[in-house]
Amino acid sequence: MTGPRRILYHHRIRAEDGQAVHVRELITALRAAGHEVLECALVPKANGNGRQGQANGAEGNGAGDAGKSRGSFWQRLSLPRTAVEVLEIGYNRKGRSMLRAAAREFRPDFVYERHALHCRAGLDVARELGVPLLLEVNSPMVTEMARLGKLCFPRLATRTERQVLGEADAVLAVTRVLGDLLIEAGARRERTHVIANGAVPARYGEVARAAAPAVRERWGLSPDAFAMGFVGYMRPWHRLDLVLDAMTRPELAQLALVMMGRGPALEPLLERARELGLSERVRALGEVTPELLPAHVLACDGALIPAINDYASPLKLFDSLAAGVPTLAPDQPNLRETIVDGENGLLFTPGSAESLTAGLLRLVQDRAFAAQVGARGRESLERERWTWAGNAERVLAVYEHLSRAGQEVAR
């Protein structure tokens, strides 16, 4: 690499969820590596000032203040799906205006954009500026929205996505499975790269480890309990009820379920736990703030991913790896990109109560094996650099490759 780069980072995220985490973590890692990052968004997710800060094209007392005021409006906005999609289509004009205004002074080396439905503002402005577009993709947007029954303008959405994927200088997919889907949707194979999610191992260091016993004590579990942790939004299709059913088995009398998060499946799960007489072994902690999450994950004996879509790179997986906590997850191709069964994690047949129960039994009944899997998980994360710092390096490696190729063509 030849030196620090100037990155114009564009996204259209309103929610404070895993998407926002990804944006914040990657921007933080890029800045820590010495690069200048200007976030361009209606609802900025990262903190900073000046050129290391935020751009939203608004007039006011400064980018930070404008970002907060506009962010509160856009985050509160709730409209019918058709109206939302019309706004998404119309956003391109606003997005281009924001990016152009930000680029005048910033003069980026490249535009980095998180892919969104109907969004082509980053591609348009990158072409105007004569700089590469690196397109980060976390899901096949058109396919996903159509499957959910939320796609109102399918032909336009498909045409825009195919054009953006096909013309981006680099497409950064979070899994190989997703990369293959994107190639089918229009991305060029030779321009498609895989950069998974990551973690910050330092957050699971001495401070968090020292806090974990007190966290565990507040849960009020028996001393010999095996606390299986779930982090995230709880939906019915996660099938956490299968864990409750498994907990009724005498061999799993030491198993406790600790749920961190909320969602429509939570109350039915608590009701089911009461029906089965398991309430004393189930803890619903609600949402755990990011700064407290490491100690909570470390207070668990295991981490559970009960279900996940077939192309995702789950943030919670990398957090449990960083914590050295053994992860039990579905045996599917996207997770096998990270987990080797019995080595740095444990896999079960998706949707199978018997297979899930077998995995739980193996962890609960062989604590030494569970600890070994957890330790190997942490080792694999560090060895493969499944970290945000490692991801920042990968992003810049892709850009430098593009830059060198461009220079060779110019000669």
C-alpha positions in Angstrom: 0.0 0.0 0.0 1.3 3.4 -0.9 -0.2 5.5 2.0 -3.3 6.7 3.6 -6.4 6.9 1.4 -9.4 9.2 1.3 -12.6 7.2 1.4 -16.1 8.6 0.7 -18.4 6.2 2.6 -22.0 6.2 1.4 -25.0 4.4 2.9 -28.7 4.7 3.3 -29.3 3.0 6.6 -31.9 4.4 9.0 -32.0 1.6 11.6 -29.8 1.1 14.6 -29.2 -2.6 14.0 -26.5 -5.0 12.7 -26.2 -2.8 9.5 -25.3 0.2 11.7 -22.8 -1.9 13.6 -21.1 -2.9 10.4 -20.8 0.7 9.2 -19.5 2.0 12.5 -17.0 -0.8 13.0 -15.5 -0.6 9.5 -15.3 3.2 9.5 -13.6 3.0 12.9 -11.1 0.4 11.6 -10.3 2.3 8.5 -9.6 5.4 10.5 -7.5 3.5 13.0 -5.4 2.3 10.0 -4.7 5.9 9.1 -7.2 6.5 6.3 -9.5 9.5 6.0 -13.2 8.5 5.9 -16.0 10.9 5.2 -19.4 9.3 6.0 -22.1 10.5 3.6 -25.6 9.6 4.8 -28.9 10.9 5.9 -28.5 9.1 9.3 -24.8 9.0 10.1 -23.7 6.0 12.1 -20.1 6.9 13.0 -18.8 9.7 15.2 -16.2 12.2 14.1 -15.6 15.8 13.0 -14.4 17.5 9.9 -13.0 15.3 7.2 -13.0 12.3 9.5 -16.7 13.0 10.2 -20.0 13.1 8.4 -21.6 14.6 5.4 -25.3 14.8 4.8 -25.6 17.8 2.5 -27.6 19.8 5.0 -27.3 23.4 6.0 -27.1 24.2 9.7 -24.6 24.5 12.5 -22.3 21.8 11.2 -22.4 18.3 9.8 -22.7 16.7 13.2 -25.7 18.8 14.3 -27.4 18.4 11.0 -26.8 14.7 11.0 -28.5 14.4 14.4 -31.5 16.5 13.5 -32.1 14.8 10.2 -31.3 11.4 11.6 -34.1 11.8 14.2 -36.6 12.6 11.4 -35.6 9.8 9.1 -35.5 7.3 11.9 -39.0 8.3 13.1 -40.4 8.2 9.6 -43.0 5.4 9.1 -44.9 5.0 5.9 -46.6 2.3 3.8 -44.2 0.1 1.9 -45.1 1.5 -1.5 -44.4 5.1 -0.3 -41.1 3.9 1.2 -40.1 2.4 -2.0 -41.0 5.5 -4.0 -38.8 7.5 -1.6 -36.0 5.0 -2.1 -36.2 5.5 -5.8 -36.3 9.3 -5.4 -33.4 9.1 -2.9 -30.9 8.8 -5.8 -31.2 12.5 -6.6 -30.5 13.4 -2.9 -27.7 10.9 -2.7 -26.0 12.2 -5.7 -26.3 15.7 -4.4 -24.8 14.8 -1.1 -21.9 12.8 -2.6 -21.1 15.6 -5.1 -21.0 18.2 -2.3 -18.9 16.0 -0.1 -16.4 15.2 -2.9 -15.8 18.8 -3.9 -13.5 19.4 -0.9 -12.7 15.8 0.1 -11.6 14.6 -3.3 -11.8 10.9 -2.5 -9.6 8.1 -3.8 -12.7 5.9 -4.1 -16.3 5.7 -3.2 -17.4 2.9 -0.8 -21.1 2.2 -0.8 -23.3 -0.2 1.1 -25.7 -1.7 -1.4 -29.4 -0.8 -1.0 -32.6 -1.4 -3.0 -32.9 1.0 -6.0 -29.7 2.8 -5.0 -27.3 3.8 -7.8 -26.1 7.2 -6.4 -22.7 5.9 -5.6 -22.1 4.4 -9.0 -23.2 7.6 -10.7 -21.0 9.9 -8.7 -18.0 7.6 -8.8 -18.2 7.7 -12.6 -18.5 11.5 -12.6 -15.4 11.7 -10.3 -13.4 9.1 -12.3 -12.8 7.0 -9.1 -13.6 3.4 -8.4 -16.8 2.3 -6.7 -16.4 -0.5 -4.0 -19.8 -1.9 -3.4 -20.4 -3.7 -0.1 -23.3 -6.2 -0.3 -24.8 -8.0 2.7 -27.8 -9.5 1.1 -29.4 -10.1 -2.4 -31.7 -7.1 -1.9 -34.2 -7.7 -4.8 -34.5 -11.5 -4.1 -34.8 -10.9 -0.4 -37.5 -8.2 -0.6 -39.4 -10.2 -3.2 -39.4 -13.2 -0.9 -40.8 -11.1 1.9 -43.5 -9.7 -0.4 -42.2 -6.2 0.0 -41.1 -5.4 -3.5 -43.4 -3.0 -5.2 -41.5 -2.2 -8.4 -39.7 -5.4 -9.2 -38.7 -4.7 -12.8 -37.1 -1.3 -11.9 -35.4 -2.8 -8.8 -34.0 -5.7 -10.8 -32.8 -3.5 -13.6 -31.1 -1.1 -11.2 -29.5 -3.9 -9.1 -28.1 -5.7 -12.2 -26.6 -2.4 -13.5 -25.0 -1.4 -10.2 -23.6 -4.9 -9.6 -22.3 -5.2 -13.1 -20.7 -1.8 -13.3 -19.2 -1.6 -9.8 -15.4 -1.8 -9.9 -15.5 -4.3 -6.9 -18.4 -6.1 -5.3 -17.6 -7.1 -1.7 -19.9 -9.9 -0.5 -20.0 -11.1 3.1 -20.0 -14.8 2.2 -19.0 -16.9 -0.9 -22.6 -18.1 -1.0 -23.8 -14.5 -1.3 -21.1 -13.8 -3.9 -22.4 -16.6 -6.1 -25.9 -15.2 -5.8 -24.7 -11.7 -6.8 -22.9 -13.1 -9.8 -26.2 -14.6 -10.9 -27.8 -11.2 -10.3 -25.3 -9.4 -12.5 -22.0 -9.0 -10.7 -18.8 -9.9 -12.6 -17.1 -12.9 -11.1 -13.6 -11.4 -11.5 -14.7 -8.3 -9.6 -16.4 -10.2 -6.8 -14.6 -10.6 -3.4 -15.5 -12.0 -0.1 -15.1 -9.9 3.1 -17.0 -11.4 6.0 -18.1 -9.6 9.2 -15.7 -9.4 12.0 -15.1 -8.6 15.7 -12.8 -6.6 17.9 -10.9 -9.1 20.0 -9.6 -6.5 22.4 -13.1 -5.9 23.7 -13.0 -9.5 25.1 -9.9 -8.8 27.1 -9.1 -8.4 30.8 -11.7 -5.8 31.6 -14.6 -7.7 30.1 -13.3 -11.0 31.7 -13.1 -9.4 35.1 -16.7 -8.1 34.8 -18.1 -11.4 33.6 -18.4 -13.2 37.0 -20.5 -10.4 38.4 -22.7 -10.5 35.3 -23.1 -14.3 35.7 -23.9 -13.9 39.4 -26.8 -11.5 38.7 -28.4 -14.2 36.5 -28.9 -16.2 39.6 -28.3 -19.6 38.0 -27.1 -22.6 39.8 -23.3 -23.0 40.1 -23.2 -26.0 37.8 -25.4 -24.5 35.1 -24.3 -24.4 31.5 -25.5 -21.1 30.3 -26.3 -21.1 26.6 -26.5 -17.6 25.3 -28.6 -16.2 22.4 -28.0 -12.6 21.2 -30.3 -10.9 18.8 -33.8 -10.2 17.6 -36.0 -13.2 18.4 -38.3 -14.3 15.6 -40.5 -17.4 15.5 -38.4 -19.0 12.7 -35.4 -19.1 15.0 -37.1 -22.0 16.7 -35.7 -21.3 20.2 -38.6 -23.4 21.4 -36.6 -26.4 20.3 -34.0 -25.5 23.0 -36.8 -25.4 25.6 -38.0 -28.8 24.6 -34.4 -30.2 24.8 -34.1 -28.7 28.3 -36.8 -31.0 29.5 -34.5 -34.0 29.1 -32.9 -35.2 32.4 -29.5 -35.3 30.7 -29.7 -31.6 30.1 -30.9 -30.6 33.6 -27.9 -28.3 33.9 -28.7 -26.4 30.7 -29.9 -22.8 31.1 -31.0 -20.4 28.3 -29.9 -16.8 28.5 -31.6 -14.5 25.9 -30.2 -11.1 25.1 -32.5 -9.1 22.9 -36.2 -8.7 22.1 -38.6 -9.7 19.3 -42.0 -11.2 18.6 -40.9 -14.7 19.7 -39.9 -13.7 23.2 -43.2 -13.7 25.1 -44.3 -17.0 23.5 -41.0 -18.5 24.5 -41.4 -17.3 28.1 -44.9 -18.7 28.2 -43.6 -22.0 26.9 -40.9 -22.0 29.5 -43.6 -21.6 32.2 -45.7 -24.4 30.8 -42.7 -26.7 30.9 -41.6 -25.7 34.3 -38.3 -24.2 33.1 -38.7 -20.6 34.2 -35.9 -20.9 36.8 -33.5 -21.9 34.0 -34.5 -19.2 31.5 -33.3 -15.6 31.6 -34.6 -12.8 29.3 -32.2 -9.9 29.7 -33.7 -7.6 27.1 -31.3 -5.6 24.9 -27.7 -5.4 26.1 -25.8 -2.3 25.2 -22.7 -2.7 23.0 -20.3 -1.7 25.8 -21.8 -4.3 28.2 -22.2 -7.1 25.6 -18.6 -8.6 25.8 -18.9 -9.3 29.5 -22.3 -10.9 29.0 -21.1 -13.1 26.2 -18.1 -14.1 28.3 -20.4 -15.0 31.2 -22.0 -17.7 29.0 -20.7 -21.2 28.6 -21.9 -21.5 25.0 -23.4 -19.4 22.2 -26.3 -20.4 20.1 -27.2 -19.5 16.5 -30.5 -21.5 16.2 -31.3 -20.4 12.6 -29.9 -18.0 10.0 -30.5 -17.3 6.3 -28.4 -19.2 3.8 -26.1 -16.3 2.7 -25.5 -14.3 5.9 -22.3 -13.6 7.9 -23.7 -13.3 11.4 -22.1 -10.7 13.6 -22.9 -12.8 16.7 -20.7 -15.6 15.4 -17.6 -13.5 15.3 -18.3 -12.1 18.7 -18.5 -15.5 20.3 -15.4 -16.6 18.5 -13.6 -13.5 19.9 -14.9 -14.4 23.3 -13.6 -17.9 23.1 -17.1 -19.2 23.7 -18.1 -22.4 21.8 -20.8 -21.7 19.2 -23.5 -24.1 18.2 -24.9 -23.2 14.7 -26.7 -24.7 11.7 -24.7 -26.9 9.3 -25.1 -24.9 6.1 -22.6 -23.6 3.5 -22.3 -20.0 4.6 -21.5 -20.9 8.1 -19.1 -23.7 7.0 -17.0 -20.8 5.5 -16.1 -20.0 9.1 -16.9 -23.0 11.3 -15.2 -26.4 11.1 -17.4 -28.8 12.9 -15.9 -30.0 16.2 -12.9 -27.7 15.8 -13.7 -24.0 16.2 -17.5 -24.6 16.6 -20.2 -27.2 16.6 -22.8 -27.7 13.8 -26.2 -29.2 13.8 -28.7 -30.1 11.1 -30.9 -27.0 10.5 -34.4 -27.4 11.9 -33.6 -30.8 13.5 -34.6 -31.0 17.1 -32.6 -34.3 17.4 -29.4 -32.8 16.0 -29.7 -29.6 18.0 -30.2 -31.7 21.2 -27.2 -33.8 20.4 -25.1 -30.7 20.0 -26.3 -29.3 23.3 -25.6 -32.7 25.0 -22.1 -32.8 23.7 -21.3 -29.3 25.1 -23.1 -29.7 28.4 -21.7 -33.2 29.2 -18.2 -32.5 28.1 -17.1 -29.2 29.5 -13.5 -29.8 28.6 -14.5 -30.3 25.0 -16.6 -27.2 25.1 -13.7 -25.1 26.4 -11.4 -26.5 23.8 -13.8 -25.6 21.0 -14.1 -22.1 22.4 -10.3 -21.7 22.6 -9.9 -22.9 19.0 -12.6 -20.5 17.9 -10.6 -17.6 19.3 -7.4 -18.9 17.7 -9.1 -19.2 14.3 -10.4 -15.7 14.5 -7.0 -14.3 15.3 -5.2 -16.5 12.7 -7.6 -15.7 9.9 -7.9 -12.0 11.0 -11.7 -12.2 11.1 -11.6 -8.8 12.6 -12.7 -5.3 11.6 -9.0 -4.3 11.4 -8.5 -7.3 9.1 -11.5 -6.2 7.0 -10.1 -2.7 6.7 -6.9 -4.2 5.3 -8.9 -6.3 2.8 -10.9 -3.4 1.6 -7.8 -1.4 0.9 -6.1 -4.4 -0.7 -9.0 -4.5 -3.2 -8.6 -0.8 -3.9 -4.9 -1.0 -4.3 -5.3 -3.8 -6.8 -7.7 -1.7 -8.8 -5.4 1.2 -8.7 -2.4 -0.8 -9.9 -4.5 -2.3 -12.7 -5.6 1.2 -13.7 -2.1 2.4 -13.8 -1.0 -0.5 -16.0 -3.8 0.2 -18.5 -2.8 3.9 -18.6 0.7 2.9 -19.6 
